[in-house]
Amino acid sequence: MNSGSFPEVRPRRLRSTPAMRRLVAETRIDPAQLILPLFVRDDIVEPVALQSMPGVVQHTFDSLRGAVTEAAEVGLGGVMLFGVPADSAKDAAGTAATDPDGVLNAATRVVAEEVGDAIVVQTDLCLDEFTDHGHCGVLDASGAVDNDATLERYRDMAIEQARAGSQLLGLSGMMDGQVQAVRSALDGEGFEGVAVLAYAAKYASAFYGPFREAVGSTLRGDRKTYQLDPANRREGLREAELDVAEGADIVMVKPALSYLDLVADVSAAVPVPVWAYQVSGEYAMIEAAAANGWIDRDRAILESLTSIRRAGAEAVLTYWAVEVARGLKGLR
């Protein structure tokens, strides 16, 4: 304090104008740090709007081409593809996931041809969309998910997705040893250049609800025996460190907003990039609150993404990726 009892240190000076606040901002968002999840369905002739996720659709192959072209034009870092097979194509082993002409592999070829030189083509590697029971793996005789039998399916999926043109495989099933199994399969088939994104700290969250509409989930029961308990923090960090040791090129925390402590923990501990997934429930809550006039939608979107980046995520999967990128580029 000075002799007049007024503060000598005035942090408000750096908040005085929009230009000053922009100049000293510690966290920034760039379109290249955003990844757009996309759903493609093989039994529709026009896009299907999702009731629980306003503005998001299940794409046809034709509309998918337009969506990925726009993603590339606005400078996104990548797109993450999820396949939605017809119910008649689902079975206990999720065999459509390894069909070269199945919806996800066929869509991957389309996207790789369309924008593979402009953005990173990424694919979800998990069985839940393809199994009639909706679990992320195959079941044993007792009805439990068989970890090691599932790894064999993941190995086959990885090879087919790489053949289709995926440049980065998103391992989201939370099976023990999945990174090592997939990495060895890829390397054994000459796909050493295909990267592995490990959904390392993926929690058994209530915020996945709208996603299950998006992928036509037929889940019976829950996924608490393989996804992480929301109460556990150290366990999430342990999972990330295990995945890095097995060869993951990038690790993911999912969901994002309820797990910012994990984003910070993991980003401080591992030597590889850390991403986060702003999941369907996070998207739906902001959209619903904004639709009711309870919050400022645009500010809430940017604030939520900024918080994820501030916690340490170097890239974010978000359904607002294109809209935010257009706004950042002044294209609205």
C-alpha positions as CSV (number, residue, x, y, z in Angstrom):
1,M,0.0,0.0,0.0
2,N,1.2,3.5,-0.6
3,S,1.0,6.5,1.8
4,G,-2.5,7.3,0.6
5,S,-3.8,3.8,1.5
6,F,-4.6,3.1,-2.1
7,P,-3.5,-0.1,-3.8
8,E,-0.2,0.0,-5.7
9,V,-1.0,-3.3,-7.4
10,R,-4.0,-3.0,-9.7
11,P,-4.7,-6.2,-11.6
12,R,-7.8,-4.5,-13.1
13,R,-5.5,-2.6,-15.5
14,L,-5.2,-5.8,-17.6
15,R,-9.0,-6.1,-17.8
16,S,-9.7,-2.6,-18.8
17,T,-10.7,-3.0,-22.5
18,P,-11.6,-5.8,-24.9
19,A,-8.2,-5.3,-26.7
20,M,-6.3,-5.5,-23.4
21,R,-8.1,-8.6,-22.3
22,R,-7.4,-10.2,-25.7
23,L,-3.8,-9.2,-25.5
24,V,-3.2,-10.9,-22.1
25,A,-5.4,-13.9,-22.5
26,E,-3.6,-17.0,-21.1
27,T,-5.7,-19.5,-23.0
28,R,-6.7,-19.4,-26.6
29,I,-8.8,-21.6,-28.9
30,D,-7.8,-22.3,-32.5
31,P,-9.9,-24.2,-35.0
32,A,-7.0,-26.7,-35.4
33,Q,-7.5,-27.7,-31.8
34,L,-11.1,-28.8,-32.4
35,I,-12.3,-32.2,-33.6
36,L,-15.8,-32.8,-34.9
37,P,-17.6,-36.1,-34.0
38,L,-19.8,-37.3,-36.9
39,F,-22.4,-40.0,-37.1
40,V,-23.0,-41.9,-40.3
41,R,-25.9,-44.3,-40.8
42,D,-26.3,-46.8,-43.6
43,D,-30.1,-47.3,-43.8
44,I,-31.3,-43.7,-44.3
45,V,-31.7,-41.6,-47.5
46,E,-31.5,-38.2,-45.8
47,P,-30.0,-36.9,-42.6
48,V,-31.9,-37.7,-39.4
49,A,-32.0,-35.0,-36.7
50,L,-31.3,-36.0,-33.2
51,Q,-34.0,-34.9,-30.7
52,S,-31.6,-34.9,-27.7
53,M,-28.9,-33.0,-29.5
54,P,-30.3,-30.1,-31.4
55,G,-28.3,-29.3,-34.5
56,V,-26.7,-32.7,-34.7
57,V,-27.7,-35.4,-37.3
58,Q,-27.0,-38.9,-38.3
59,H,-25.5,-38.4,-41.8
60,T,-26.0,-40.2,-45.1
61,F,-22.9,-40.8,-47.1
62,D,-23.8,-37.8,-49.3
63,S,-24.3,-35.4,-46.4
64,L,-21.2,-36.8,-44.7
65,R,-19.2,-35.5,-47.7
66,G,-20.5,-32.0,-47.2
67,A,-19.9,-32.1,-43.5
68,V,-16.3,-33.1,-43.8
69,T,-15.6,-30.7,-46.6
70,E,-16.9,-27.9,-44.4
71,A,-14.8,-29.1,-41.5
72,A,-11.7,-28.9,-43.6
73,E,-12.7,-25.5,-45.0
74,V,-12.9,-23.9,-41.5
75,G,-9.6,-25.4,-40.5
76,L,-10.6,-28.1,-37.9
77,G,-8.0,-30.4,-36.7
78,G,-10.0,-33.5,-37.6
79,V,-13.2,-35.5,-37.6
80,M,-14.0,-38.5,-35.5
81,L,-16.3,-41.0,-37.3
82,F,-18.9,-43.2,-35.6
83,G,-20.8,-45.8,-37.7
84,V,-24.5,-46.5,-37.1
85,P,-25.4,-49.9,-38.7
86,A,-28.9,-51.0,-39.2
87,D,-30.3,-53.1,-36.4
88,S,-30.4,-56.1,-38.7
89,A,-26.6,-55.9,-39.1
90,K,-25.9,-56.1,-35.3
91,D,-25.0,-59.4,-33.7
92,A,-23.3,-60.6,-30.5
93,A,-19.8,-60.3,-31.9
94,G,-20.3,-57.0,-33.8
95,T,-19.2,-58.6,-37.0
96,A,-20.2,-55.5,-39.0
97,A,-17.4,-53.6,-37.4
98,T,-14.8,-55.7,-39.3
99,D,-16.8,-55.9,-42.6
100,P,-14.7,-53.9,-45.2
101,D,-18.0,-52.7,-46.6
102,G,-19.7,-52.1,-43.2
103,V,-20.9,-48.6,-42.5
104,L,-17.9,-47.3,-40.6
105,N,-15.2,-48.6,-42.9
106,A,-17.1,-47.5,-46.0
107,A,-17.6,-44.1,-44.6
108,T,-13.9,-43.9,-43.7
109,R,-13.0,-44.5,-47.3
110,V,-15.3,-41.7,-48.4
111,V,-13.9,-39.2,-45.9
112,A,-10.3,-40.2,-46.6
113,E,-10.8,-39.6,-50.3
114,E,-12.6,-36.3,-49.7
115,V,-10.4,-34.6,-47.1
116,G,-7.7,-37.0,-46.1
117,D,-5.0,-34.5,-47.1
118,A,-6.5,-31.6,-45.3
119,I,-7.5,-32.9,-41.9
120,V,-6.9,-35.9,-39.7
121,V,-9.4,-38.7,-40.5
122,Q,-10.2,-40.4,-37.2
123,T,-12.4,-43.5,-36.4
124,D,-14.0,-44.8,-33.3
125,L,-12.7,-48.2,-32.5
126,C,-15.3,-49.9,-30.3
127,L,-17.9,-52.6,-30.6
128,D,-20.9,-51.0,-28.9
129,E,-22.5,-49.6,-32.0
130,F,-22.2,-53.0,-33.7
131,T,-23.3,-55.5,-31.0
132,D,-26.9,-56.4,-30.4
133,H,-26.3,-56.3,-26.6
134,G,-24.8,-52.8,-26.9
135,H,-21.6,-53.5,-24.9
136,C,-18.1,-52.4,-26.0
137,G,-16.9,-56.0,-26.2
138,V,-18.0,-59.6,-26.7
139,L,-19.7,-61.4,-23.8
140,D,-18.7,-64.7,-22.2
141,A,-21.1,-67.5,-21.2
142,S,-22.1,-65.7,-18.0
143,G,-23.0,-62.5,-19.9
144,A,-19.9,-60.5,-18.7
145,V,-17.6,-58.7,-21.1
146,D,-14.7,-60.9,-22.0
147,N,-11.7,-58.6,-22.0
148,D,-9.2,-60.7,-23.9
149,A,-11.7,-62.1,-26.5
150,T,-12.6,-58.4,-27.1
151,L,-9.0,-57.5,-27.7
152,E,-8.9,-59.9,-30.6
153,R,-11.9,-58.2,-32.1
154,Y,-10.2,-54.8,-31.6
155,R,-7.1,-56.0,-33.4
156,D,-9.2,-57.0,-36.4
157,M,-11.1,-53.7,-36.3
158,A,-7.9,-51.7,-36.2
159,I,-6.6,-53.4,-39.4
160,E,-9.8,-52.8,-41.3
161,Q,-10.0,-49.2,-40.2
162,A,-6.4,-48.6,-41.2
163,R,-7.0,-50.2,-44.6
164,A,-10.0,-47.9,-45.1
165,G,-7.8,-44.9,-44.6
166,S,-8.2,-43.9,-40.9
167,Q,-5.1,-41.9,-39.8
168,L,-5.9,-42.1,-36.1
169,L,-7.8,-44.9,-34.2
170,G,-9.8,-43.8,-31.2
171,L,-9.8,-46.7,-28.7
172,S,-12.8,-46.0,-26.6
173,G,-13.7,-49.5,-25.2
174,M,-11.7,-49.3,-22.0
175,M,-10.5,-52.9,-22.2
176,D,-7.3,-53.7,-20.3
177,G,-4.4,-53.9,-22.7
178,Q,-6.2,-52.5,-25.7
179,V,-3.5,-50.1,-26.8
180,Q,-0.8,-52.8,-26.8
181,A,-3.1,-55.2,-28.7
182,V,-4.0,-52.7,-31.4
183,R,-0.5,-51.3,-31.7
184,S,1.0,-54.7,-32.3
185,A,-1.7,-55.6,-34.8
186,L,-1.2,-52.4,-36.8
187,D,2.6,-52.8,-36.8
188,G,2.3,-56.4,-37.8
189,E,0.3,-55.4,-40.9
190,G,2.6,-52.6,-42.0
191,F,0.5,-49.7,-40.5
192,E,3.2,-48.3,-38.3
193,G,2.2,-44.7,-39.4
194,V,-1.4,-45.0,-38.1
195,A,-1.7,-43.2,-34.7
196,V,-3.5,-44.5,-31.6
197,L,-5.7,-42.3,-29.4
198,A,-6.4,-44.0,-26.1
199,Y,-9.6,-43.0,-24.3
200,A,-7.5,-43.6,-21.2
201,A,-9.7,-42.0,-18.5
202,K,-13.2,-42.7,-19.7
203,Y,-15.7,-42.6,-16.9
204,A,-19.0,-44.4,-16.5
205,S,-20.9,-41.2,-16.8
206,A,-24.6,-40.1,-16.9
207,F,-23.6,-37.5,-19.5
208,Y,-23.5,-40.0,-22.4
209,G,-27.3,-40.3,-22.6
210,P,-27.9,-38.3,-25.8
211,F,-25.0,-40.2,-27.5
212,R,-26.9,-43.4,-27.2
213,E,-29.7,-41.9,-29.4
214,A,-27.0,-40.9,-31.9
215,V,-25.6,-44.4,-32.3
216,G,-28.8,-46.3,-31.9
217,S,-27.6,-48.0,-28.7
218,T,-29.1,-51.3,-27.7
219,L,-27.3,-51.4,-24.4
220,R,-28.5,-53.9,-21.8
221,G,-27.2,-53.2,-18.3
222,D,-24.4,-50.7,-17.8
223,R,-20.6,-50.4,-18.4
224,K,-19.4,-50.0,-14.9
225,T,-17.2,-53.0,-14.9
226,Y,-14.9,-51.5,-17.6
227,Q,-15.5,-47.7,-17.6
228,L,-14.1,-45.8,-14.6
229,D,-15.9,-45.0,-11.4
230,P,-16.6,-41.2,-11.3
231,A,-15.4,-41.2,-7.6
232,N,-11.8,-42.2,-8.6
233,R,-9.1,-39.7,-9.5
234,R,-5.9,-41.6,-9.1
235,E,-7.3,-44.5,-11.1
236,G,-7.8,-42.2,-14.1
237,L,-4.2,-41.1,-14.0
238,R,-3.0,-44.7,-13.7
239,E,-5.0,-45.7,-16.8
240,A,-3.4,-42.9,-18.8
241,E,0.1,-43.8,-17.7
242,L,-0.5,-47.5,-18.6
243,D,-1.8,-46.5,-22.1
244,V,1.3,-44.3,-22.7
245,A,3.5,-47.2,-21.6
246,E,1.7,-49.5,-24.1
247,G,2.3,-47.1,-27.0
248,A,-0.5,-44.6,-27.1
249,D,0.3,-41.5,-29.2
250,I,-2.4,-39.4,-27.6
251,V,-4.6,-40.0,-24.5
252,M,-8.1,-38.8,-23.8
253,V,-10.2,-37.8,-20.8
254,K,-13.9,-38.3,-21.2
255,P,-16.2,-36.5,-20.3
256,A,-14.6,-33.1,-20.1
257,L,-16.3,-30.6,-17.8
258,S,-17.0,-32.9,-14.9
259,Y,-13.4,-34.2,-15.0
260,L,-11.2,-31.1,-15.5
261,D,-9.2,-32.3,-12.5
262,L,-8.3,-35.4,-14.5
263,V,-7.4,-33.3,-17.6
264,A,-5.0,-31.3,-15.4
265,D,-3.6,-34.4,-13.7
266,V,-3.0,-36.3,-16.9
267,S,-1.6,-33.3,-18.8
268,A,1.0,-32.7,-16.0
269,A,2.0,-36.3,-15.9
270,V,2.3,-37.7,-19.4
271,P,4.7,-36.8,-22.3
272,V,2.1,-37.2,-25.1
273,P,-0.7,-34.9,-26.1
274,V,-3.8,-34.9,-23.9
275,W,-7.3,-34.4,-25.4
276,A,-10.8,-34.2,-23.9
277,Y,-14.2,-35.0,-25.2
278,Q,-17.0,-32.5,-24.6
279,V,-19.7,-35.2,-24.6
280,S,-23.3,-35.3,-25.7
281,G,-24.8,-34.5,-22.3
282,E,-22.6,-31.4,-21.9
283,Y,-23.7,-30.2,-25.4
284,A,-27.4,-31.0,-24.6
285,M,-27.4,-29.2,-21.3
286,I,-26.1,-25.9,-22.8
287,E,-28.4,-26.1,-25.7
288,A,-31.5,-26.8,-23.5
289,A,-30.6,-24.1,-21.0
290,A,-30.1,-21.6,-23.9
291,A,-33.4,-22.6,-25.6
292,N,-35.1,-21.8,-22.3
293,G,-33.4,-18.4,-22.1
294,W,-31.6,-19.3,-19.0
295,I,-28.0,-18.7,-20.2
296,D,-26.2,-16.9,-23.0
297,R,-25.6,-19.7,-25.5
298,D,-22.6,-18.4,-27.3
299,R,-20.8,-17.3,-24.2
300,A,-21.5,-20.6,-22.5
301,I,-20.1,-22.5,-25.4
302,L,-16.8,-20.5,-25.5
303,E,-16.5,-20.5,-21.7
304,S,-16.9,-24.3,-21.6
305,L,-14.3,-24.9,-24.3
306,T,-11.9,-22.4,-22.7
307,S,-12.1,-24.2,-19.4
308,I,-11.2,-27.5,-21.0
309,R,-8.3,-25.9,-22.8
310,R,-7.2,-24.1,-19.6
311,A,-7.2,-27.4,-17.7
312,G,-4.6,-28.7,-20.1
313,A,-6.4,-30.3,-23.1
314,E,-4.5,-29.7,-26.3
315,A,-7.5,-30.6,-28.4
316,V,-11.2,-31.0,-27.8
317,L,-13.8,-33.2,-29.4
318,T,-16.9,-31.1,-29.6
319,Y,-20.2,-31.0,-31.5
320,W,-19.8,-27.2,-31.8
321,A,-16.5,-27.5,-33.6
322,V,-17.6,-26.1,-37.0
323,E,-19.7,-23.3,-35.4
324,V,-16.9,-22.2,-33.1
325,A,-14.3,-22.3,-35.8
326,R,-16.5,-20.2,-38.1
327,G,-16.9,-17.7,-35.3
328,L,-13.2,-17.6,-34.6
329,K,-12.6,-16.9,-38.2
330,G,-15.3,-14.2,-38.4
331,L,-17.4,-16.2,-40.8
332,R,-20.7,-16.2,-38.9
